[in-house]
């Protein structure tokens, strides 16, 4: 599934960043006019301030001024020609189109995202005007574009044939459908992990992905087309709130994912301050302040693009391995995000809508890298859980299992007995006169004896057998065997090897012996409790001790 989602995101990114069309869809040579106040068509036509519209002049930065574009369409054919005039941005408030149609009738088309989506002449995510041109004519087309409130202005327009327009719709909707579909699946998976694993990181990741989708939906125009077609205010006024929400949740996820509370209190404080400003800006916007929040949202996005890669690099160098994926993700996204903000707020970059498309493509790569980082985090989490479980079930001196492991293993044997009906046996082992060894040679010598017992038991048992230190000088082996004789032979081999191989410690040979009590604890006729299992093996061990030690005894009911 991870590879499938990554493929969806990569395909979407490739489609969105690809050249618009195989054939030229740009406007004919055009000129533009900039005015400080709204002009009528006659005033614009009479102006002497027209300048050539070049790529360097397409991005007008933040503005509410009056922008005019003029071009001439040459229809040298014998038939009327239909074209779709398409704005490349979804956040341009108003586009008025003036021209003469195929019948020679002057037309004035009013396009605005300050109206419900259903009132658009063409159902497309950006403002689009259908134009028809008479045969054998040169038709002057004038566009008036402006924002009712200060916002980004890009004089990027395409003039498309119906075939080109259909092709670009299919490509865009397929790419964006893949992008948002993959995001939706990731959000659901993250929420499931958050609930099942009780991990707050997964919840923050889901909220981060959701805030990313909410930010891109109005920027693409898909939100207005499909989700809130009558929410005129939200489409126009809420876009900066979506920026601020994205800033807040990106910081919230990153500070948790990067464990800043553990690695850097200074960076944690910076993240918290930026989150405070994001929430304060949201409150200001809801209180009616527009332009201050507009600039604050762009500033916070730039700061976000700087501090998260910095924090990722810092904690990665301090040993948090999966932070490398966060670093790679945010380096790519930061480049796209900062260039798109510069393009949207200034006229410095002559790239039109390219930075925004690159930013969304970078967001797809970011999602993939963070997805890998989250997968690495989950793997590390499971490894840490298994390590903690192993430590909880392990005796640190002998590196054998402990009493807890023995009980868990017996429960597993009982639960799986219907599939593996071989009898199970418990061999309880106790070292003879171990207190005398400690008193004579010291506790360090006694520890060495215990370690050698552990190695002896490992050598004489199979991988599937459960070998534990039960406590003090007592050990236990839970195993499956064909019959009592087989279990007894294993115990006898252990007893004999231990009694004939003294422990060498500090230049001395420490002689020792042990006793084994063997009890059948699981068969087709009898499936005892843990307490009954222990009691029977203990009784057999007691009989071996009472018979003179250094011997084995089989439990007989």
N, C-alpha and C positions, 0 to 999 in steps of 0.2 A: 504493500500500500504506500509506503514511503516513496518508493521509486515512481509509482504511478502519479502521486501528487506532485513530485518534483518535475516529472515530464509535463504534466499539465501546466505548471507554472512557467517552465522554460518555453513551451510552445506559445503560451500567451505573451510572454515577454518578447519572443522573436517576432510575433505578428504585430505587436504594438509598436515596436521599434523599427519595423521594416519600412522601406520607402512607400509613400502613400499608394501609388499606382504605377503600372507599367508605362502608361501614356501620360503625357503632360496634363496635369489638372490644375495648374496654377492660373492665376488671372493673366489676361493679356497685359502688355505694358501699361502700367497704371501710375497715377500721381495721387498725392494726398494733400489735405489741407487741415491745419490745426487752428482752432478758434477758441477764445476764452469764453465765449457765450454761444448759445444756440443760434444757428443761422437757418434761414429759410433756404430752399433750393435756389431761388433766384439770387440771394446774397452769396451763396457758395459759388455759383456759376460765374458771378461777376467778380469774384475775388482775384487779385493778382498775386496771391501768396502760395499758389500751388507749387509743390515740389515733387520730384520723381519719388515714387514709392519703391524703396530698395529693401533688401533683407536687413540692413542696418537700422532701418527706420520702422520695421514692423512692430517691434516691442516698444511701447510708449510708456511703460512703467505704471505707477499708480497715478490715476487721473480720473477726473470727472468732466474734462473739457470736451469740446465738440470735435469729432474726427470725421473727415470726409475722404472718400476714395472715389476716384473717377477712372473708368476705363472704357474702351470702345470695343464692341464685339462685331466682328466681321462675318456675316453669313453670306458667303458667295455661292451657296447652293440654290437649287430651284425649289426647295421645300422649307417650310418653317422649321426652326431648330429649337428644341427644348434643352434647357440647361438648369442644373440645380446650383444655386449660389449657397455655399456652405461655410458657415463660420467655424473656425477650428477650435474655438474655446466655448465652453459651456457657461461661463460666468460673465459674458458681455451682456449688459442689461438690455440694450436697445439697438436694433439695426433697422433703419428705414431705407428702402430701395426705391429709386426713381428711374423709370425707363419707359420706352414706348414698346408695346407688345406687337405681336405679329399682325394685328389689325391696324396698327398705327395709333392705337389709343394710349395716351399717357397713363401710366400705372404708378401708384404709390403704395407699396407694401410695407406694413408696419409689423415688425417682429420684435417681441419682447418677452423676456423671462419674468417680467412683472405681471404676467397674465397666466391663468391656468394652462397647463400643457395642452389640453384639448383644443385650445384656440389657435394653435400653431397651424399654418397651412400645410406643413409636412411633418409627419410624426417621426422626428429624429431627435437624437439626444442634444444636438446643438441647433442654434437658429439657422433655418434653411428656407430659402425662397425659390419657388419654381418660376423660371422665366422662359418666355417664348419669343423668338426673334423672327421677323419677317424675312423672306428670301431676298437675296440680292440687296442687302442693306448693311450699313454700318450704324450700329445702335449705341448711343451714349448711355452708360449706366453710372448712376451716382449712388453711393452708399453713405449714409450718415450713421455713425456708431458712437455711442456714449454710455457712460454709467450714470445712474441717478445719484449714487454716492461714490466717493472715492474708492476705486478698486483697480485691479490690473487690467490693462488694455493691450491687446495684441491684434494688430490689423492683419490677421492671417485669414485669408479666404481662398476657397477653391471653387472653380467653375467646372462642374462635372456633367458629362452626358448621363442619361438615365442608366445606361449599362455600367458606367463607372460608379455611379451613386449606389446602385444595387450591390456591386462588388465590394465597395468599401464598407457598406452596412454589414454584409455577411461576414467579412473579415473581422471587423471591429467587434461585432456581437459574439462571434465565436471565440475570439481571444479573451474578451472580457468575461464571457460566460465561464471559460476555463479558469480564469483567474479567481473570480468570486466563488465559483464552485469548489475549487481547491481550498480557498480560505474557509468556506463554510464547513467543509469536512474536517479541516484542522481544528476549527473552533469546537465542533462537536466532540472530536477525539480528546481534545484538551480538557473539556468539561467532564467527560467520562473519567479520565485519569484523575482529575481533581477530586471527584466524588469517591472513586474506588480506592485510590491511594492516599486520600486525605492530604494531598500536597498542594500548598498554596501557590507554589510556582506555576503549576499547570493552570490554575484559575487565572493568575495574572497574565499568563501567556494567551489564554483565550480572550481576555478582555483587551489585551494589546492588539490581537488580530482583529477583533471586532471594531476597535477604534480606528484601525488602519482602513478597514472596509468602509466605515462611516465617513472617513476623510476622503477617500477616493471616489465614492459614489457621486457626490455633487460635483467634484472636479471633472468626472467623465460625463456628467449629465444623465447617467443611468438612473440615479436616485429619483430625479424629477420625472423621468419618463415612466418608470415602472413602480416606484414605491410611494412617492408623495406628489402625484401630478397636480394636486390642488393646493399643496402647501407652499404658496408663493413666498410667504414671509420666510419660512425655514430655508427654502432653496437659495434665497438671496442674502438673508441676514444670518443664517446659521452656519455658513461655511467656515467662518472664523472660529465658531464654537467647536466645530469638528476638529480644526487644527489644534485647539487648546486641549481638547479631550485626548487627542492622540499624544500630545506632549506629556500629559499627566500619566497615562497608562504605559507609555513607553518607558518613562522614568521608573514607574512603580514596578514593572516587570524586571527591568534591568538591575535595579538596586537589590531586588530579591534574588534574581538568577545569579548575579555576580557576587552575592554574599558580602555586600559592602559593609554591613554591620560588623563582620569578622575581619575584613581586610583593610578597610580605610574609613575611619570615622569622619575625616575631612571631606572625602568625596560623598559620603552619605549625607552630610550636612548640605553640601552643594545641591545634591539631587532633591532634598527636601525643600530647600529654598526655591528652586525652580518649580517644583510642584505647587508650592504656595502661590507663586506668581501666576501660574496657570489657572488655579482655582479663583484667585482674585480677579483675573482678567475675565473669566467667565461671569463672575458676579457683576463686574462693571458693564459687560455687554448686555446682560439681562436688565441692568438698571437704565439702559438706553444710550450708553456711550458707544460710539462707533469708531471714529478714527483712532483714538488712543489704543483701542483693543486691536484694530487692524494692524498697527505697527508692532504692538506687543506680541501678537501671534507670530509674526514673521521673525521677530528677534528671538523668541523662545524656541522656534523651530531650528534656527541657526545654532543657538546654544546647545540644544539637544543633540544636533549633529556633531558637535565638538566634544561634549563631555562623555557621551556613552562610549565612543571609541577609545578615549583616554582612559576611562575607568576599566574597560575591557583589557586594554594592554597592560595596565598596572596589575590587576589581579591575576592575569595570565602569567606574568613574570614572577608573581609571588607563589605560583604553584597550582592555580586553579586551571586545570588542563582544558576543560570545555569552554573556557572564556575565549579561546582562540577563535571559535566559531562566531561568537558575538563580535569580536574585533573585525573579522573578515566581513561579516554581514553589515556592520555599521560603517566601515570604511567605504564600501560600495554605495550604500544608501546615502551616506553623508555627502559624497561627491554629487550624486544626482539631486539630492534635496537642496543643497546650497546653490548649485547652478540654476535650478528651477526657480528658487526664490530670487536670486539676482536677476534672472530673466523676467520674472513677474513684476518686480518692483523698480527696475531701472531699464535704461535703454543701452546698457553696456554690451550685452551679448547679442550679436546679430543672427541668432539661431531660431527665431520664431518659437514654435511649439516643441522643438526638439528636446530642450532640457526637461520639460514636463513628461514627455514620453520616456526619456531616459530615466527619470526619477521613478516612474511607475515600474519600468523594467527592472531597475535596481531594487525596488521594493519586493519584487518577486524573487530575485536572487537572495535578498536579505531573509525573506521568509524561509527559503530552502536552507540557508546556512543556520538560521536559528532553529529550524526543525531538526537539523543534524545535531546542533548543540543540545537541544532538549532530549533527543534520543540518547546522546552520550551521558547527559545528566541522569536519565532514568537508569541506564546501564550501571553507572557508578553508584546510584542509590541502591540498586539491587545487590551489587557486589559488596557494598558496605553493610547491607542488611544480612547477607550471607556470612560475611566476616564476623559481624557481631553475634550472629546465631552460633557460628562455629566456636567463638570465644566463650559464649555462654555455656556451650556443651562440651568444653574441653578442659582437661586438667592441665594447668600450666607446667607442672613439674615433669610429668611423663609424656605429655602431648597425646595422651589417650583421651577418649571420651570420658564424661563424668556421669553421675547418677541420673541427671536429667536426660541425657542422651539415651541411657539404657531404658528408661521408662518410655520415652518417645518411640524408640525402636521396637519395643515390645508391642505397643499399641499399633504400630504399622504392621508388624507381623500378624497380629490378630485381624486387622482389617483386610489384609490381603490373603488370608489363609484359604479363602475359597478358590483363589487362582494358583496358589502354591501350597499344596497339602503335605509337603515334607514335614516331619516332626521337628519341633524346635526344642533346644536344650539350653539350660542356663548352667554355666560352670562358675561357681563361686570359689575364689582363691584367697587364701590367707597365709601370710608368711609366718613361719614358726619362729617363736622367740625373738621377734623383731625388736622388742624393747631392750633386750640384752645387747643386740647389735648397736643400737643408739647409745646405750650407756657405756659400752666398751670402746667403741671406735668414734663416737661422736655423731651428731645429727647430719653433718655434711656427708659422712660415710653412709649413713642410712639413706639419705637422698640419692646417693649414687646407686645404692642397691635398688631403690625403687625405679630409677631411670632404666637400669638394666633389665628389670622385670618387664617394663614397658616395651623395650626393644625385643625381648624374648617372646612376648605375646604377639607382637606384630609379625615376627618371623614365622610363627607357627599357626597363624590364622589367615584365612582368605580375605580378599577385599570386601566380600559381602558380609563377613562376620562383624559383629559389634563388640569392640574391645574397650573396656572402660576401667578406670580406677574408681572403685566404689566408695573409698574413703579410707584414710590412714594407710594401713598395709594390706587392705582388702582390694581385690580386683574381681571383675566379672566379665564373662564372655557369653554373649547371646548368639547362637548359631543354629543353622538348620543342618541336620544330619540324617542319614538313612535310618539309623537305629541307635540304641543305647551303646552298643559295642563301639561304634564309630566315635561317638562323643567321648566315651571313656578312653579310647586310644589317644585322642587329642590331649586330654587332660594328663594322661600318663606320660606322653612325650614332653609336655611342658614341665611336669614334676621332675622327671629324670634329668632333663637338660639343666634345670636350675640347681639341682642338688649336686651335680657333677662338675659344675663350672663356677668356682668361687669368684667373688668380685675382687678385683685388684684395686686397692686404694692406698695411696701414700706408702707404697712399698710393702703393703701387707695383703695377705689373702684372707678374705672374709668368707668363711664357709656358711652356707645357709640351705634351708629346705622350705618346703611349702606343702600345704594340703589343699585338695580340691574336693568340693561337693558338687555332684552332678545331678540335675533333676530334669526330667522331661516336662516341659511347661506348655506344650501346645501339640495336640494331635487330633485325630478325627473324633475321638470320644470325649475329649476334655479340653476346654479352653478357659483356663483360670483367669482370675484378676491379677493385677500387678502384685498385690499384697500376697496372694497365695503363691505366686511364682517365687517370690523372695523367701517366703517361709519354708517352702520345700527344699530349696537349694541350701538355705542356712541349716536346716536339720541335717542334710547330708554332710555338710562341712563340719558340723558339730560332731557327728559320728566319726569322721576321719580324725579329728583332733583327739577325741576320747580314746581312739584305738592306738595312739602312740605317735601321732604326727608323721610327716613325710610320707603321706599316702593319700589315696583317692577313695571316695565312697560314693556309691550310686544310691539315690533316694529310692526307697521302697515304701509304697503306701501301707 
